[in-house]
Structure formats: C-alpha cells, structure tokens
Amino acid sequence: MLKSILIGLDGTAWSSRAIELGIQLAQTHNALLVGQGIIDEPTILGPEPTPLGAGAFKEHADSVRLERAVRQVERYLESFSLKCAEAGVASKPLEDRGSPPQVLLRQAQRFDLLLLGQETHFRFATQESNCETLNRVLHSMPRPVVVVPKRPASGDSILIAYDGSLQSARTLQAFTQLGLASGKSINIVSIHRDVDTAIRCAEIAIDYLNHHGIAAKNLAIESSDSPASVLLDAIAQTNAEMIVSGAYGQSVIREFFLGSVTQTLLAESPVPLFLYH
C-alpha cells in the first residue's frame, strides 16, 4: 500500500502540480508526503574556463551563486510545508546537496512513489532550460515514478496500457500493490493490428486485477498506427485522469535515436503518467 511519497521540488509550475497531486494521494491513502529540495552544488562550483588571475573572482561568484541557491531551495521547502499543513497532510521537508538525478535516485529508495514534473529545473542556478534529471531518473528508477504535466486535465478513470511485456506486467503489479487502482474505473488498453490478439492481451491484465478484487474494462484497439497516438486518443475517449505504462521496454540506444512510446507520452500526455520498468 502507498505509505510514503517523495516529490522533487524545483519551484516551477510543474513542481506545484506535483505537490497538488501528492497532497491528493496523501489524503486518500493517509501517506507521508516528503518534499525534496536539491542544491546543485557540483555544477554551481564546477570548473569553467577563467582568464589568468581571475580565480578569486570566480570563487567569490560561485559563493554568491551557491548562497542564492540555498535560499531558493529553503523557500521551496517552506512553501511545500505550508501547503501540506493547510491540507492537513503529514509532511517532511528534505534538503540535499549534489547532482539532482543522483540525489533523487538515492532518496527514492526510501519511499513508495516518486512524483516529478513533466519538465524539471533542478539546475536553476546555472541554466534556465529544462534539465536532464527526469530522463536520467526514469532510466534507473528504483521506485515507480508519476510524471505530472503543467496543466493536468481532469478525469474520472485510469487508463492502463498493457502489451504483455515484462515492463507492462511489472508496472501493473506496482500500480495495483500501491492501492492506486482501488475504487477507480479502470480501462485496459491493448493495441494490435489484429483485434483478437489485442483482446487476449488485455484479458491477462484484467485477470490479474480481478484476483485483487478490481474490475476493469477491456479496451482492445485494432490499429497499425503509432501506439503513442492511439494512447493519447484513448485518454480523451475514456476521460482518463492518469495513464499507467511500462517505461523503456527497448534498449537505451534505440530509445535515444528513434524515440518511443514513452518519450512521446512524456512530452504530450495531458494527464499524469505512472511509469515503472
């Protein structure tokens, strides 16, 4: 069952939506909500080209930038704690220094679930653009991750993408054992160019859920289109509030060069995305 949730805090709108979802889950499951602030000290203090004799200036500039980052993270944690207190949710703020992906991967091992924004900006002290933290966490995640969009669409059902792979089987089990499927309207979507094959595949997931006392509908789809586009259409058709999917079923090299269902969902899903592998 879901007893603890870790949220990566970076002060963005994506992070704020993750906090809102975390509060909802914590209220429903009586779970502890933990906010992780990260001071990216290795990058802030990292070496960079400097003119001869400018070492003292760089050292001072780095010190000022580090101090600003510390104050910024403290504000993130204060805001998180205030929101949790107002919602009546048990919470704990955490502050760490280090590489953001490494901090999150280490700390996630302590908790049941990790929530991150669809964009991550943990390197706010040194870059304005989206950082690589989310992808690096997803490739090595020790716990399931829920990726939250900037403006999540509302819904009243859960869409579970199931293709019979090891990744989708593990993801279904993790989602179920956390208690996230209980009391929800569940649709199992399986996509194949042969509809009978799609039906049989979805029935495997339905049987698993039935063993846990959870009813689910078979949403087998006959299609040769891109699975990602079919899933995105299914989100709207079923009024889903979350999509559940196995992550990174192919090799990392293939994912990097060719893209994937996972990468498309990460970029375009209008609802939170539950991922595991």
Buried (B, 14 or more C-beta within 10 A) or exposed (E): EBBBBBBBBBBBEBBBBBBBBBBEBBEEBEBBBBBBBBBBBEBBBEEEEEEEEEEEEBEEEBEEBBEEBBEBBBEBBEBBBEBBEEBEBEBBBBBBBBBBBBBBBEBBEEBBBBBBBBBBBBBBBEEEEBBEBBBBBBBEBBBBBBBBBBEBBEBEBBBBBBBBBEBBBBBBEBBBBBBBBBEBBBBBBBBBEEBEBBBBBBBBBBEBBEEEEBEBBBBBBBBEEEBBEBBBBBBEEBBBBBBBBBBBBBEEEEBEEEEBBBBBBBEBBBBBBBBBB
